[in-house]
Each structure stands twice: as structure tokens, then as C-alpha cells.
Amino acid sequence: MPLTEDDGRLPTPQRATARRLLDLGGTWRVRPLDAHLLRVGADPDLDHSEWEELHVPGHWAQHPTLADENGPLLYRRRFTVPEVAARSGDRNRHHARYWLRLDGVLSEAEVWLDGHYLGDTVGYFASHQFEITDLLAAGTDHLVALDVRCRPPENRRSMIATTDEGPRDKTALTGALQVGPLAPPANPGGIWQPVTIDVTGPVAIRHARILCTEATAEQASLSLRIVLDSDEATDVQIQAAISEVAPHGAAGPAPSLHRRHQPLARGENRIEWTIPIDDPKLWWPASLGDQPLYLVDLTVETTGDRPSVSDQMTWQTGLRNVSVDDMIWTINGQRVFVKCLAYGPGDPFLGSMTVADMQADLDLAVQAGFNAIRLVAHLARPELLELADRAGIMVWQDLPLIGGYSSKAQRSVKTLIREAVDVVGHHPSVIAWGGHCQPNGEALARPAGESITDPARQILRHLMPSWNRSFLDSIVGRELAAADPTRPVVARSGHLPSRLDQTTDSRLWLGWRTGRAEDAPALYDRWPRLATFPSGIGAQTITLPAAAHDDNWVTAEFGSLTRYTNPRDYDDFTSWSAATEQYQSELIRRHIETVRLKKFDPSGGFCVTALADAEPWGGFGLVDYRRTLKPSYHAAAMANRPVLPILGDPPATVEPGEDLDLGLYMVNDLFYGLESVELTATASNATGEVIAEESWTINAPADGVASVGRVELTAPGEGVLYLSLRLTEGGVATDNAYRIPVVA
């Protein structure tokens, strides 16, 4: 399905139905729900003419008088339909069925039509359909009412001060939309996707997913899981038309048609169907190849004297095979080093994001040298994954689960997993599922004020058995693997890796929660498994002067800011702000270079936090709230260059006259070797005087790390030691430089 944009708004999400009767977007009436409305709010005769007007799709916090509401809110809208053909006394096999469809309610709702309860919704990203055929047949004037709830786990300020992941008994499944260091400050609640009345024939597609279960150069397979709802026992013809997506609107080859005859019982029928594809064109990450895509158009046709299309659905997908071994990814048999950038909710209001907004964010990630993004503890707009499919950007897709949850959430979590696979499964860019982020909290908590949390106590709590870690995580891992066996599953994310729990990322926050960034090389040498896939790489910067005293910056980590860049050490806010940016820049650069030197031995990649600040006051972003580049953005781009000379374990400071013996390495991410590469290391003092220089000529292996030699010198007097590296290959030079303070 082509991705288009009209006046900056987003197209209707994935599903294409046989016919749409009404779009219920536009002005709705809204009021906070109280005890009285709880009893009478769905009554069609209730007068709501004096209530607030709110645009749907949208979020209630976008309305000036509702901005501070935490819900629940009652939404109501009156509408008129043409006289409906489907009468209760005219139930023939070719009649139309009518469905109220909600493409996204954040985060849950109870749904009513004309005072009749239809059901509830779970999963803010999922589409929900409720049959309303008989209700519409009763007349032409109707009222739809939704009790929409999106209550934060608790007061945001106390939540952030206590733990990153909020209270440990949450039930709301909103993930990073409300909890954690990337959560926007506003309540995201609302009807954020379209509301429509759709029309199908007697057989409707209630649920559907598509997965690529096999992909080689010779053969590929797509697995379809379809749930059809039939109003009576009957037979249908199911057809899948599969065609290549032609580039730039050109005409593609004729689709291949696959048909099956299917008898149906009355009610829901689950159908599993595997479709082979001969001579497939495989999807690759951008660094490895092209991104051919396929359209899969599924139609359900009634049979008999008057066959007709009863319902249909369309996906855009790609064919590829992905696996992971000890956090080293392989795509279509080719090993790939994952340079990942954490991506929180792209906007405080998901409903306001445009295709252009999302494309700009992906462009920022790619231009900084990242080949993957991690959708941290949330599902973004589906169009973001479509853009990633086209661009060849790999995606680590988290479920919206972070921190501790109540046992009451168990059933909802299972439903959420099935819905997430339905929504995401067909995207070739998604190379992994992240299940539950930090079930027992971070391994190392942030400093509180100027004190440091006892690391041993925090690590012990992190590793202790709990309902979340021991029980919920096993459910998450098992359900994800069963629903989507085609992708690796990181059931417990941010957990310290061990021999028994290898498939996880290690969120250490060195240089922010504990220790220093320069501690990483020695730590990885002592505990190599921590280097398999480090995350928690980042530091906050402060942008606006008011942030230092403004409780609106709810994700501020002032303890760490004070520890690593104490404001008392600077003359004014401007110099302090610049120092936080410089600190973030150097920390990220050091971490990226350190992990790249561990490429495939044992590291499979890393994840930096994050692309953009969630709030205007400051944050973890390489760019700020308005997407203005910070120094760390340029530092990450330099450290991510595919061919790069790197100084191994450069010291943070040196003493005058100290003898130094530093390793020099070359990282080559290209998939071919380089011959006769010249490297020169030059050391100079604060005045620019060269105090040492040496050159080497080497052959660099493909997609690997080469040890070049040693840089030996004596540090100059107090001031600064500059170490400049230049790599020359084929007449093209690549530079890298280090500034090391010389302190007595």
C-alpha cells in the first residue's frame, strides 16, 4: 500500500476494507468522567451541547482546558447514517455487516453505541472492531460514547524521583509514553487514530497477521494467520495476490495469485496458510543491499450464484531471514554489526506526527551513522516502520512494558503481545522483539542528589527473583516466541547478562549512573559478556535556564548532572549548559569507539540513548526537543564512520612527564578488505609543537578490527596533549583526534 501524505496529515493505517460508510473524525464533545456521568454518560438523550469540543483524532492534552486532566474522560459524538439495508428480518447471505472501528485509543476505553455496551479496548496501537449492524438498522440517528482512560501510574515527579520505571505494580500498558527517561511530560490520552464505520459482507476479517517464515535466494514463504467471522455456516474463496512493489510508481510485474476454498462455521474461524514464493528478492539492511518489497492483497469472496468480495486486507512486506547468536545478528546469512539509536515517542502527541516528521527523524539517525533504531518501550505510528522498511533501517521493537507490573496485568499482556505481532509482524525492518524492559529496575540506579546509591544493594535487587522477573518475563518470552517465531526475542531487556541469560542488552550507564566512561574497556575485559550488546549509553544535557528549578522537567536526573557536571563549578548557566553538552559528547564518543573495538569479539552492537529530547528543558537526545543538533550528534557521526582509526583506551587525564603506551587500531565496517592503508599518529602539545609521530602501512580485513601498533610517547608539561590519527586509503583521508588534559 503506497505511503502518501495529504496536507501534512497521515494516511489511514494498514487495513483496506471492502467499503467505508462514515468517517467519525472531527468534533466530539468531551467532559471529565464523574460519578454521575459514569451512570448516564452513554444515554443518547443526555445533553452534551455545553461540553468541551475536541478534535478526533487527537489527544485531550492538546485542548487548553483539558491539558492537566489525567482522565478518565467521556467522549461523545452524534452521527447520522443512510437507511441500513441489513434489517433484523432480512438475514440473507449477501447482506452487509457494519462495524464501528477504532484504530487507536490511548490507552483503553469502554465503548457504547445508543446506550448499548459494545466492549472495551486493550492496546493503544491496535485496531478494534465492534459489530453494530442491528443497532444501525434501528434508525438513522445515533450516538457513540467512549469512556477513555489513560491515568499515569502515579504522580510523575515522585515516580521519576523514586525509580526510572515507576511503581512496581502498574497495570497501564503504555510503556515509554508515560514512564521512563524518554517519556514526554503530557498525558498522551485520547482517541489518537481514526474512528470509522466500515462495511463488510457476511464474512469479515477480524484479525490477521503475516510473517516471513523462510527466505533464501531460491525460496521464500509467507505465513498468514487469519481469523474470519461469518454470520452463518458457509464456504468462501480466499485469495492472496502477491506482487512486487515497483520503484517510483513504475508498473510492476503481474501479481501471483494463490487461492483456497475454505468452509466456515458460524462465528470465528482461525485459518493458517503458508504461501511459497519462488525466485524471491530478499530485503537487506541498507549497508548490505537493496530493499525490495511486496504487496500482499488478501480478499475473502463469497461463493454461489452471486459471488462478491466480502472483506479484504493489504500489507506491504519484505522477505528476509534474521537470527541472533549471543547478541550477534545475522540477516540472510550475512553477519551485521548493529549501531542502534534509542527512539522514544517522537512527539508528546503521537496523533500529531506527520510522515515528514518521522522521515526527518530517520534521516537524522542515518546521517549520524546509525543503521538501526530501538523503539524504546512503545509502538510508534505504523508509518514509521513503513519508512524504515523502505530505507533499510533495522528496528529493535520493544513492547510497551517497562518496570514492574501488577499480576492483574497478566491477561492484558498476553492480549497486547498478540496485537503487537499482528501490527508489526509483516515489517522486514523489525529484526528483534524486546519484551520487558528492566523488570526489577536498572542494574544501577541514578545518583540521588550528590549521594551514590549503594551499587551492591541495587544489583542484588536487580537480580533477585520477583513476580515480574521470574513469572511475567517467562510469559512474555513464551508468548512472543509462539506468536512470532521468525524473529529473535529479548524477553528481559536491560538485564545483566549471564551464562543462563545471554540474550539481553546490558544497561550499565557508565559515566552517568556510576563510574566513568573510561572504565568501560577494563570492565569489558574483566566481564566480556557485558560487551555483547551494551545499551544505557548516554548523558543528559540541560537546555533552558528554567529547567534547573522547573518541576515540569519530570525526567531530569539532577543527581547525575550534579555529580558529573556540577553547576557550582561554572560561572553561569550558559557555561554549565555547554559543559553538559561537552560531557555528553565525549561520553558517547568514547563508548561507541570502545564497543566498536570489540566488534564480534564479543560485541554484536550497541544502543545509544537517545535521538531526541522528550522535553524542551533538556534530556538524553543527540538533538534537542526541536531537533537542533547538539555536539554529541556530530561526535556520534564521527565515531560511527565505517572506516576509522581508533586509539585504544585513551586516558581521561595524564600527568606531566608520564610515559604512555597506547594501542592503535583500525575498524573496517566495509564488506571487503583494504590493502596498503597508511596510518599516521601525531602527538603535539598545547602550542601545536609535534612531540612524537609514527606511521604504519597495513592490510585491513573486511568487516573487522585490525591492530595497527603502539603509540609510545612522554606527556608534555601541564596543558593539553593532542593525539591526531590519520588514515589514508586510495587517496582518501579519515581523521580522528583526542584531547587529553595534562594535570599535575
Protein Blocks (a to p, Z undefined) as FASTA:
>chain_A
ZZddeehiacddfbdcfbdfbdcehjdddddddfklmmmmmpmklccklpccddddddfk
lpmklmmpgbjadddddddddddfbdfklccfkbccdddddfbdcfbdcddeehiafbdc
ehjkbccdddfklmmmnpmbdcdddddddddfbdfklmmmmpmnlpakbfbdgkjmlgcj
kbcfbdfbdcfbdcddddddfbdcfbdcdddfbdcfkbccdddddddddfbdcddddddd
dddddeehiacdddddddddddddehjdddddddddehiacdddfklmccdddddddddd
dedjkgcdfbdcdddddddddddeehiaceehiacdddddddddfbfblklpcfklmmmm
mmmmmmnopabdcdehiacdfklmmmmmmnopacddddfdehjddfklmmmmmmmmmmmm
mmmmmpmklgbdcfbehklopfbdcdehjbccdfklmmmmmmpccfklmmmmmmmmmmmm
mmmmmbccdfbghiacdfklmbccddekgoklgccfklmmmmmmmmmmlmmogghiacdd
dfbfklmmpcklmmbcfklmmmmmcfklpfblklmmmmmmmmmmmmmmmmmmmmmmmgoi
acgbdcdddfbdcbfkbcjbfbdfkopacfklmmmmmmmpmbdcddehiafbdcehiacd
dddddddfbfbdcehiacddddddfkopafbdcdddddddehiaddfbdcddddddehid
dddddddeehiacdddddddddZZ
